[in-house]
């Protein structure tokens, strides 16, 4: 541990004392503690401008987020015992919330392990590391994961964009045991096969689990359009819950092949159709063909990944919401979902409102969803809350 503390500018400690976990480079007193004096990945004490300790933080002097909380106590290392205890705490929480071993076991800062994500697919684990500090501890993390649940295999899916921001190399490799090309996931009573080696992110998206179940509750005997479907998480959950027909749309032919595989797996092959192509173009085509659906679900990738993308990203979301609303049968349901942390729920709600006014529809918001309990939110760290979903009934204009 570096014995030279990192001193913050006057007032910069307020966010940390209020509960936030990150220090930004422009909050550091560069004269008292130049960032170039620290090594990426090491742990240092952070102090306020008066010298009062704020806690122990892992640092990366080359990143905008230059320090991430390890402990509110000073002189705490990312030790083996600390990592073990936090993995155990995270596991206990998930086991309390779920009766089957399919969930996000570790969700970074929310579980006190900034830069670490662990998704559990039964006896296979998919691990992502996105900080220098956690990369240094990777072997210790793997060792404790093995001891805690005795998995058959652990995959390091370290090919995310955040690694380049931290100055880390990109790679995918098996860290322990044997990992198959595909894994089974049980979610909301539905069985899915996901390509863990080549799939998006860790191979699956657990974050919308509760929202998928809620959407499915509206789908019995209804037609469903699932846009940006990936492997059919929304649409096939609706199908298993009694939807009369499901259409899945995605730009990836491989993803749609997975939809068909998962449809057959759940006895839905005769109820599921797929459309491959650009979502905006397909929505326009469906509208021109005057096709309508009882439940329309849009769950796009993050259109806003950085603050500077907010304006352009919000225009894209607005266009998407409007195009989707046109396809909802009167009396039907629009589910507008987002995984963009920089898109506020208020803005997504307002997009539903403005689209309804423009299209002369009457929109009634029935529910608003957030992320699953395996993605716990830190109340002072808004960045840990990124999932949102608006469930709106669409009827003729009053």
Protein Blocks (a to p, Z undefined) as FASTA:
>chain_A
ZZbdcdddehjlmmmmnopabdcfklpcfklmgfklpcehiacddddfkopafbdcdddf
kbmblcdcfbfcehiacdfklmmmmmmmmmmmmmmmpcbdcdcfbgcjlnopghiacdde
hjaccdddfbfklmmmmmmmmmmmmmmnopabdcdddfbfklmmnopacddddfbhjadf
bdcddeehiacdddfklmghjhpafklmmmmmmmmmmmgopacddehklnommmmmmmmn
opabdcdddfblklmmmmmmmmmmnopmmmpccdeddfklmmmmmmmnopacfbdcdddd
dfblbfklmmmmmmmmmmmmmmmmmmpcghiacddddfbfklcfklmmmmmmmmmmmnop
acddfbdcdddfklccdfklmklpmbdcddddddddZZ
